[in-house]
Amino acid sequence: REAAQSLLKMVVQPFEKCGLQVDLFLASYIPTSGTERNIAFDLVKWYGGKGRVKKYKFFGEDFKGQFRQVGLFKKALGLVAEYAEQQALTYQALLVVRPDMIFKTHLPSVISNATWSSVLFGFRLHERFAGSPDKESEGSRRRPDYVADQIEWCPWEYTNCLVACGPQYRCLMKKTGGHVSVMLDERHDSDSQADSNPLYRLVRQESRLEVHGGVAALLLFGESATMPPMLQQLQAVRAAVLRQGEPPTKWVDVYAHAGNISRESCRELRDALVEPSLFYGLSPHLVCGRFDVTSDRSYQDVSPVCDCTLRAWAEAVRTLSELLRDRETSVDFEYDGVVIVGVDGRFQGNYQVGDYDTKDRVHVEFGPLQVPHLLIASSRGLAQLVGALLGGFSDGTAMCEKAREHPVAAFERLVRGVGLSVELVKTPRALSLR
């Protein structure tokens, strides 16, 4: 009902105030039985009754497999075509929307700022999106066809193109001769539960985040970690850093580094790192020692300049940062923030990366071994951090001795040397159990 009221208030009535007649058409699935089947017919009433809703048709849920999204889309367009032919009229344009959208702004003002004589989608998808979860490819910066298809504006002259193509950007570009654009010159996730946008929200809890690159979570299991404790500690890490936003966003990527455990244990740990709730959570990156289980290849052994805890921490972070950078480069995006976690630590709450100002600074919490147990930075800050640490150790024994005696001071000195300030991590949020 709220979505229907929103359409009337933010779309229909503003167009009518401009002197335009607005007719509504409705196609939807309804339950095949039960009380909810009757509620579905209330939709017509909520949209203003038969005075506004010129034609409607409901299909049983058993048609979902047959129609799918595009099939229902074309059924709705068919209702418009039937009515227009019966009444011998033409419309200026069509607006196709999902019935679960709650508009935040008057749509005429949005369209007036766009190329309203073209077919318009809502906006382009944000930079982190790179195709389906099981096949990550090019990012949206290189794929203009990655658009939010929950809403389409179509001038009447391109109606046949919309019927032929459905909500398919590439097809419409070809059929219309390139007359396809977006309402908002911004990038967002089409799912408002994962990323907020200024145009609409869906009828469920909306994210407070504005996502572009998402968050990279770098998990360090330590050199001497063993399987059962690692799996137990992982549960605390999930609550502490993988749950970003409320409701939690799906745009968190997992990178992990463990010690020289067996390849069998490494693969077992990788299976435990799978997070189906994250968009690309089925393919976490895991390196065990010098073996990358994700790509099934080994890194060349690097003889450490010195043996100290801070150096080992820096090497693990360097390895994961290389994987992170490769992904950013191939997809063409930049993470909104990075969190590095020592999995053997104890966490008392939920650390939200977006709560920290990562411009020219890193936020650190040192653990019992006097190395960062938790670190929050920007993607660029991570690159500076890795360069500072590894560059600092290149001078041989002098920095090694300092790192062994005063690892915190050595860390802060190296990081400040590249223009980053070091701040202690503030008290985390209390963990919500919702």
RAURFEN-V358565 format. One record per residue. SS is DSSP state (H for helix, E for strand, - for the rest). PSI is psi in whole degrees, 0 to 359 (999 if undefined). D_LAST is the distance of its C-alpha to the last C-alpha in whole Angstrom. Layout:
SS/PSI/D_LAST  SS/PSI/D_LAST
This chain:
-/318/25  H/321/23  H/319/24  H/316/28  H/323/28  H/318/27  H/318/30  H/316/33  H/317/32  H/345/32  H/299/34  H/304/36  H/319/37  H/322/38  H/321/40  H/326/42  H/339/43  -/3/44  -/13/47  -/145/45  -/134/45  -/120/41  -/140/41  E/145/38  E/141/38  E/127/35  E/130/34  E/163/31  E/149/30  E/154/30  -/147/29  -/341/32  -/174/32  -/174/30  H/331/29  H/336/27  H/321/30  H/324/31  H/325/28  H/324/29  H/344/33  H/340/31  H/317/31  H/317/34  H/317/34  H/329/31  -/9/33  -/8/36  H/188/38  H/348/41  H/326/42  -/318/40  E/103/39  E/324/42  E/146/41  E/155/38  E/132/38  E/143/35  E/142/35  E/156/33  H/339/30  H/348/33  H/349/34  H/315/31  H/329/33  H/315/36  H/314/35  H/190/32  H/316/31  H/324/35  H/315/36  H/322/34  H/313/35  H/330/39  H/320/39  H/318/37  H/327/40  H/324/43  H/319/42  H/316/43  H/318/46  H/314/47  H/318/47  H/321/49  H/319/51  H/322/52  H/356/52  -/52/54  -/165/52  -/147/50  -/160/47  -/325/46  E/164/43  E/146/40  E/118/36  E/124/34  E/155/30  -/147/27  -/358/27  -/22/23  E/133/24  E/113/23  E/144/26  -/345/26  -/160/29  -/120/33  H/323/34  H/322/37  H/328/37  H/314/35  H/327/38  H/335/41  -/356/40  -/182/40  -/82/42  -/346/42  -/3/45  -/165/43  E/131/40  E/132/37  E/171/34  -/304/31  -/172/31  E/151/31  E/151/28  -/167/27  -/330/29  -/335/27  -/128/27  -/44/30  -/188/30  -/157/28  -/330/26  -/1/28  -/80/31  -/132/31  -/232/34  -/148/35  -/173/32  -/339/32  -/333/35  -/357/37  -/87/36  -/345/37  -/355/36  -/95/32  E/160/31  -/116/28  -/23/30  -/344/28  E/139/31  E/134/34  E/129/37  E/112/41  E/147/44  H/327/46  H/342/49  H/16/46  H/317/45  H/328/46  H/318/45  H/323/41  H/318/42  H/323/44  H/332/41  -/197/38  -/54/35  -/111/37  H/309/38  H/316/40  H/316/42  H/322/42  H/318/43  H/315/46  H/325/47  -/0/47  -/31/49  -/8/46  -/64/45  E/133/41  E/201/39  E/155/35  -/316/35  -/131/33  -/60/34  -/168/31  E/130/29  E/168/25  -/141/23  -/342/23  -/108/20  -/349/18  -/339/15  -/339/16  -/126/19  -/153/20  -/158/23  -/357/25  -/315/27  E/169/24  E/153/20  E/164/19  -/61/18  -/173/14  -/134/12  -/143/14  -/148/14  -/354/15  -/152/17  -/108/21  -/135/22  -/303/25  -/350/25  -/192/22  E/138/21  E/124/23  E/116/22  E/114/25  E/124/24  E/115/27  E/350/28  E/161/31  -/331/35  -/15/35  -/149/31  -/163/32  H/302/29  H/313/28  H/323/26  H/318/25  H/324/23  H/317/22  H/332/21  H/328/20  H/319/16  H/323/16  H/321/17  H/313/14  H/326/12  H/318/14  H/340/16  H/345/15  -/89/12  -/125/13  -/164/12  -/108/9  -/157/9  -/133/10  -/156/14  -/1/16  -/64/19  E/128/19  E/139/22  E/129/23  E/135/26  E/150/27  E/126/30  E/171/31  -/197/34  -/60/37  -/166/36  -/159/37  H/328/37  H/314/35  H/325/33  H/316/32  H/326/31  H/319/29  H/320/27  H/320/27  H/323/26  H/336/23  H/350/22  -/130/21  -/92/18  -/337/18  -/344/15  -/146/17  -/315/20  -/31/23  -/351/21  -/352/24  -/65/26  -/150/25  E/130/28  E/129/29  E/127/33  E/110/34  -/245/37  -/12/39  E/123/38  E/103/35  -/336/34  -/315/32  -/356/36  -/45/38  E/162/40  E/144/41  -/155/41  -/135/45  -/138/45  -/122/45  -/117/47  -/142/45  -/325/48  -/163/46  -/102/44  -/161/42  H/318/38  H/322/37  H/317/39  H/319/38  H/316/34  H/322/36  H/318/37  H/317/34  H/320/32  H/315/35  H/314/35  H/326/32  H/330/32  H/317/35  H/317/33  H/314/31  H/322/34  H/319/35  H/317/32  H/319/32  H/315/36  H/325/36  H/336/33  -/65/34  -/177/31  -/132/30  -/145/27  -/332/25  E/161/24  E/137/25  E/129/23  E/130/25  E/131/24  E/111/26  -/340/24  -/0/26  -/176/24  -/136/21  -/138/18  -/358/17  -/205/14  E/123/13  -/114/16  -/114/16  H/324/19  H/347/20  H/351/20  -/136/23  -/108/27  -/12/28  -/115/31  -/25/34  E/156/32  E/147/30  E/126/27  E/143/28  E/120/27  E/140/30  -/186/29  -/331/32  -/8/34  -/25/34  -/161/33  E/120/30  E/334/27  E/134/24  E/134/26  E/128/25  E/173/27  -/170/28  H/317/30  H/324/33  H/324/33  H/317/32  H/318/35  H/319/37  H/312/35  H/316/37  H/320/40  H/315/40  H/311/39  H/325/42  H/324/44  H/327/44  H/353/45  -/349/48  -/4/50  -/222/51  H/335/51  H/309/50  H/327/47  H/315/46  H/319/48  H/320/46  H/327/42  H/319/43  H/317/44  -/73/42  H/324/39  H/313/37  H/320/40  H/318/41  H/311/38  H/322/38  H/315/41  H/318/41  H/318/38  H/337/40  -/341/43  -/18/41  -/12/40  -/140/36  E/156/35  E/125/33  E/147/30  E/145/28  -/130/25  -/169/23  -/128/20  -/167/17  E/148/14  -/138/12  -/125/9  -/137/6  -/10/4  -/999/0
